[in-house]
């Protein structure tokens, strides 16, 4: 029924529930699951490359935690 499923998550509890549902659908329909991690709005502007790198590392860690949680 579904060949591909795209899921946008933000690390919230609702996003985690959506991830669980998407994984279930992926198994049921033998679909490919693609995900996009949406970061909540930045509260400030980034002025230096070091700040950009630091922000990216925080995002990568958050996305990794969500991904690892999906595997459990």
TAHU-V972130 format. One record per residue. N is the residue number from 1. PHI is phi in degrees with one decimal (999 if undefined). PSI is psi in radians with two decimals (* if undefined). NEAR is the number of other ideal C-beta (glycine too) atoms within 12 Angstrom. Layout:
n->[N,N]
phi->[PHI,PHI]
psi->[PSI,PSI]
near->[NEAR,NEAR]
This chain:
n->[1,2,3,4,5,6,7,8,9,10,11,12,13,14,15,16,17,18,19,20,21,22,23,24,25,26,27,28,29,30,31,32,33,34,35,36,37,38,39,40,41,42,43,44,45,46,47,48,49,50,51,52,53,54,55,56,57,58,59,60,61,62,63,64,65,66,67,68,69,70,71,72]
phi->[999,-118.0,-81.3,-137.2,-123.9,-110.3,-124.2,-105.0,-129.3,-126.7,87.4,-76.0,-60.8,-64.6,-63.4,-66.2,-66.2,-63.8,-63.6,-60.8,-65.6,-65.1,-63.9,-61.3,-64.3,-61.0,-67.4,-64.3,-99.7,54.0,-99.4,-93.0,-108.0,-118.8,-129.1,-126.4,-95.4,-99.7,-89.2,-61.7,-54.0,-70.4,-85.9,-156.4,-87.8,-96.9,-103.8,-122.0,-63.3,-62.4,-67.6,-64.6,-62.7,-61.1,-63.7,-62.1,-63.4,-63.5,-64.4,-60.6,-65.2,-61.2,-64.9,-63.9,-62.3,-65.2,-63.9,-63.4,-63.5,-70.5,-76.8,-75.1]
psi->[-0.83,2.07,-0.61,2.45,2.24,2.23,2.22,2.17,2.76,0.14,-0.05,2.95,-0.68,-0.70,-0.68,-0.67,-0.68,-0.66,-0.77,-0.76,-0.71,-0.68,-0.73,-0.77,-0.68,-0.76,-0.74,-0.76,0.04,0.86,2.93,2.35,2.19,2.46,2.62,2.22,2.09,2.15,2.37,2.77,2.40,2.45,0.01,2.92,2.58,2.23,-0.46,2.79,-0.56,-0.69,-0.66,-0.79,-0.75,-0.76,-0.74,-0.72,-0.69,-0.72,-0.76,-0.72,-0.77,-0.78,-0.67,-0.71,-0.72,-0.76,-0.77,-0.68,-0.55,-0.49,-0.34,*]
near->[10,18,13,16,25,17,31,19,32,22,27,17,13,15,28,23,18,26,33,22,19,29,26,18,22,24,15,14,16,13,19,17,27,16,24,19,27,19,22,15,8,15,8,10,10,15,11,10,10,11,15,16,13,17,22,18,14,20,22,16,17,23,24,16,20,33,22,13,19,26,11,11]
